Amino acid sequence: MLPGTLIDRSFRERIILVGVIFPGISPEAVDEALDELAQLVDSAGADVVGRVVQRRDSPDPATFIGRGKAEEIAALSRTLDADTVVFDEELSPAQQRNLEKVFGRTAIDRTAVILDIFAQNARSPEGRAQVELALLRYRLPRLRGRGGGLSQQAGGIGTRGPGETQLEVDRRRLVRRMHRLEADLREVDRTRSLQRRSRARGRHRELALVGYTNAGKSTLLNALTDAGVPAANRLFVTLDPRTRQFALPGGETVLVTDTVGFVRKLPHQLVEAFRTTLASVRLADLLVHVVDGTAENAEGQMAAVRTVLEEIGAADVPELVVVNKADRAPQEAKALAHRLDGSVLLSARTGEGVDEFLRVVGDRLRGSDRVVELVVPWARGDVLAAVHREGEVIGHSESDEFAILQVVLDEVGKARFAEFVASR
């Protein structure tokens, strides 16, 4: 349990899922979305006991599903002894309040479930602050008319998380708390910026592991760096970014950062709150897009990841697609890799294909033309020292008069040592 939770959460809530088929959306797509929602509910610590799907031309303004269907679900909830009804689409505050009056129990949406999982998994002070800010942004418009309904005493999915005592006070104090969190995260961002500038002076190339939640990013990080970070078959295990370094076959040192996994309909509140954390994605030299080769709709998951990348300003960062879990579904993973031109097939768990992955990463990074050859006279010891400070020497040879160095340099470094660049 997170600090501040007041009740025992050892029991598992009983949940009914609700999906709606609108025009242009297939029943199969809704079933797939509800399957994923069931996984999210399980990760949040609850059990699905029922599922309801309805066809509608448009959402009902008052209850999203209409009064009649709401009463049907209320009766089903009593029959199944369900604690909570979870909708796959986001509910407005008014719809949520109206549904709870009909149901006589909690009604929440997919966004609340994802926020709840993040609240349970946040570990670092920064991660907790980001999740709390996202929770408060989501709950602020839902305070009106709820009274004590958002108190920690409720204790179910959608009510947990840091700072919940703030939900029992007035809007002014809640907004003040949000402003404080935003200021704290701006300070974190300034610290991160200093760290990034320090890294830039080291001239190391940077990779960012991105992908759908549970695609195997943390397992790949462990395979590359022996980082020993937790990796489990659950959604959103990794919330706090972890940066490690490893060497490519050519000798270059590379920094790699494991990031939070993405998911369809990732709450906007989370994307906004985690912008500081996701800065490493925007500034990476190469995105390693890890795809679950066993997923039934891997291309759909890739599209969801790219939607978030576009939202955080990382759509133009070069990308290498890695089809993971080749050991678990060899034929399916191989077929997917064949469809995704330029992708790499591997198993982060067994290490199969990791050597080929490293070769491709090296080629992609060197292809961005940051490795230059410098010819420096031995008499210019000041330049030789500066080259070693400013860049990463990955190869060298000697003549009687010159040191010939292969160096990884950024554009600033290239300009500084331009007079020593070997002519072709």
N, C-alpha and C positions, 0 to 999 in steps of 0.2 A: 504493500500500500504506500501511496505517496504521503509525505508528511502533511498533517492537517486533516486527513480523512478520519471521520469520527465514528464510522460504523464498521463492523466486520464484513468484509467482502468475500468470505470463503465460499458462500453459496454462488451458484450461477443463475443469472436471470434467465427467464423463459421469454423468447422473442418471437413475434410474428412479423414476417417481411411482407412489404406491399410494393408491387411494381405496377406501372401503368403503360399500356401500349397506346401511344399517340400515332396519328397519321404519319407515315414515312418511317416508322420504326417497326422492325419485324419482331414477331413473338420470340424468335431465337435470340435476338439481341437483348431483349428484356430478360429472358431466362439466364443468359450468360451474365448479365449485370447483377441479377439476384444471386447467382452462384458466388460471384465475387463478394457481394455484400454479406453472404453467409460466412465466408472466410473472415471478413473484417469483424463480424460479430463474434466469431470464435476467438479471434485474436484479442478482442476486447474483454473476453472472459464470460461469454454468455452462450446459451444454446438456442438454436432455431427450432421451434416446435410447430410452425405453420407458415404457409406461404399463400398470398393472395395476389392474383393478377387481374387487372381490369382494363377494358378498352374504353377510351374516351377520345372525343374530338379535341378537347382542350381541358386544362385544369379548372376545377370549380373554384371560384374566387374565395369561397368561405371555408371549404373543407378539402380542397384539392381533388377529392374522389366523389363528392356528392353526398348528400345526407343519407340516402338509402344505403349506399355501399358502406358508409361509416357505421351505420347501425348494424349491418351484417358483420362487420369486423368486430364490433363491440360484443356481439353475441358469441362469435368464435373465440374471442379472448377469454370470455367467461368459461366457455366449454373447455378450453385448453389450459386454463389457469395461467394465462400469459401475463407477464409483468409489464411488458413494453411492446409498442408497435413501432417498427422502423420502416420509413419510406425511403425508396432508392433515390427519389428526387428531393431537392431542397424545398422545405416548407417555409412559407412566410410566417412571421410571428403570429399574425391573426389566425392563419390556418392551424397552426400548432395549438393555440389556445382553444379554438373551436373543437378540434378533434379530441383533445383531452377531456373536454366536457362531455362529449358523446361516449368516448371509450370508458371514462372513469379510471383511466390509468395513463401512464406517460406515453406521449407520441413524440418521436424524434425523427431526424432524417440522416441520410448517409454522412453528411458533413459532421454532425455531432458524433457519430461513431468513430470517424477518422480522428477527430480532435481528441476523443477519449483515449484512443490507442496511443497517440502522441503524448498525452498527459501521463499515461502509465509508464512509457518508455524513456521519457526525458531523464537524463542523469546529470549532465553538467549544468552549472549555473546559467550558462548562455542558453542551453537547450531548454531549460525550465522557463527562462524569461521569454523565449520566443513562443513556446507553447502557451504560456499564460496570456501573452498579448493576443495570440490568435483566439483563444477561448473568450477573452473579454470582448474582443471585436465582434465575435459571433453572438455572444449573449446579451450585449448591451441593448440592442433593439427588442430583445425578448423579456426585458425586466418588467415592462409596463403590464400591469394587471396580473402578474404572477405571484406577487406577495412573497410568501416563504417557499414557493414552489421550486426555486432554484437553490435552496439551501443545501448544504452538504448532507443534511439529515436524509435527503432523498436517496443519495448514495448509488444510484444506478448509472448505466451508460449515459453519457451526455451531461452528467452533473459532477464528475470528478475533476481533479486537477488543481494545480497550485493556485493560490489566491482566491479560493472559492468563498472565503468569508466576505470578500468584497461584494459578492453578489447579493448580500443581505443588507447592504447599505444603499444610500441614495445614488442617483446617477452622477452627481457632481464628484463624489469621492471615487466612483468607478472610473470616470474620465481622468481624474487626477492620477490614479494608479496607472492607467494606460500611458499617460504622458511620461510618467517616471520610467516605465519599462522602455518606452521608445528612446528616452535619453540614455538609459543604460546600454541599449543595443547600439546606439550611435557611438558611444565610447568604445564598445567592443569593435565596431567597424574601424574606428581610428587605429586601434591597436593592431588589428588585422592588416590594415594598409601599411603600417610600419613594417610588419613582418614580411609582407609581400615585397616591399622595396628592398629589404635585406636579402630576400631570396633572389631578387632580380640581379643584385650585385654579384651573386654567386653564379649567375648565368646558367642555372640548371633548367632544363626543359621540364614542363609540368603537364601531367596527365590528370584528367578527372574521370572517375568511374561514374557513369550515369546509367539509369535503366529503371525498369519497372520494379516495384518492390518484390523481393524474394527471387530476383533473377540470378543472384549469386555474386553480387559485387564484392561483398566482404570476403567470401571464399576465394575470389580471385586475388584480392589484396593480400590475403594470407599466403597464397601460392607464390606471389611475386616477391614478398618481403619477409615472410615468416613473422608477420605482425602479431599473430595470435589474437586477433579481434574476435568477439563473439559472432558466430554465424549459425543461424538456426532456420528451420523450415517454417518460419512465421513471418507475417507481414510487419514491416516497419521495425525491424530489430535495430537498425542503425539510424540514429537521429543526429548524432554529433559527428562532424567530419573528422576523419583521421588521415594525416599525411605521413607517408613513409618514403624512403628512397631506396632505389635499387639500380643496378648497373645493367645496361644493355650489352649485347654480345660485343659491340665495338668499343666498349669501355666507358661510354658516356653515362654520367650519373643522371637519373631521372627522378623527379618527385611525383608521387601518385597520391591522389586524394580520393578516399571513399566518401560518397555523399548519400544523403537521404534518398530512399527510393521514391519513385513517383507512382501514381495510380490514376485511373480514370476519375474525372470529376474531383481532382485534388482541390480541397477548399481554398478559395482565393485568400481567405484570412491566413492560412498557413504559408502560401507562396509569399505573401507580403511580409509576414513576420520572419521568414527564413531567408530573406534576400541577402542578409549579411553572410550567412553560412554558404549560400549558393553563389557568392561572388567568385569562389574558386572555380566554379564551372565557367563563368563568363570569361575569366582571364586565363584559362588553360590553353596550352599550345595544341592539345588534341583531346577530344572527348572519346573515351572508350565506352561505347554504348553496348552494355551487356544485355543480351536477350535470352530469355528462358527457352531453350530449344524444345522443351516438353509442353509448352503452353499451347492450348487449342487455338487461340487467336493471337499468335505472337505479333503479327503485323499490326493488329489493333492496339496491342500494348505499346509497340514502337511509336505508333501515331500519337498515343496519349503522352508518351515521354517527350516527343518533339513539340507537342502543344505547350507543355510547361517550359521547355527550353526557349521557345519563342517568347513566352510571357516574361521570362527573366532576362531577356536580351542576349541569349547564347545561341540563337539559331544559326549564326554564321560561323561559329567555331568549327574547325575541321573535325570530322567524325570518323571513327573506325568502329564498325559493327562487329561484335563478338557473339557468336551463337554458343551459349554455354549448355552444360548438362548433357554433353554428347554421350556420356557413359550410361545415362538413364533411359534414353530413347534414341539409339544410334541412327535408325533410319529416318525418323521424323526430323531430328536435328540436322542430319546431312542434307535432307531435302530442303529444309529451310535455308541453310547456308548456301545451297546451290541457287535458290531464288534470289538471295540477297547478294548481288554482285559486289565483289571486293571484300566480303566478310571473312572472318576467321572462325573456324570450328574448333572448339576445345572443351575440355572438362576441367574446370578449376579444382574440383575435388580430387581427381586422380592425377592431374598434371598432364594428361594427354593433350597435345596441341599447344602447350604453353611456349615451347621453344619456337614454333612457327609464329606464334603471336608476337614474341619478342623481336623476331627478325622483321616482321611487318611494321611494328611500331618504330624500330630503328630506321627503316627505309622511309617511313612517312615523315618522321621528324627531320631526317637529313634532307629529305626532299624539299623542305621549306627553306633550304639554302642558308642555313645558319652556320654550317661548317665551312671555314675558310682556311686557306693555306697562307701562312705568313713566312716570309724570308727575312730574317733579322740578322744584321751583322753582329758578330760576337762582341764588337766594341760597344754596342748599344745595350749594355747590361740593364740600364734603366727601363728600356722598352721590354726586354725579356721578362723583367720582374713585373712590369705592369700587365703584360699579357697573361701571366699566371694569376695575377690578382683579378683581372677583369673577365677572363674567360675560362673555359675548361679545355685544357690541352689533352687531346685524345690520341695523338700520334706525333712522332717527331723523328727527324733524321738530321745528320750533320754533314757539313763540308768544312774545309779549312777556314773559310771566312764567315760562314753563315750557319745559323740554326734554322732549320725548316720545320715549322710547326703546323699541325692540323688542329684548329681551335674552334670551339663552339662560341660564337659571339652573337649578341643581338645587334640591332641596327646601329645603336650608339657606339658599340665597340667596333663595328666594321668601319664606321666613319673615323673613329679615333686612330685606328691603325691602317688607314687606307693606303698610305705610302709604302707599306711593307707587304701588301697583298700580292701574291705571286701572279705574274702575268701568264695568261693562257695562250 
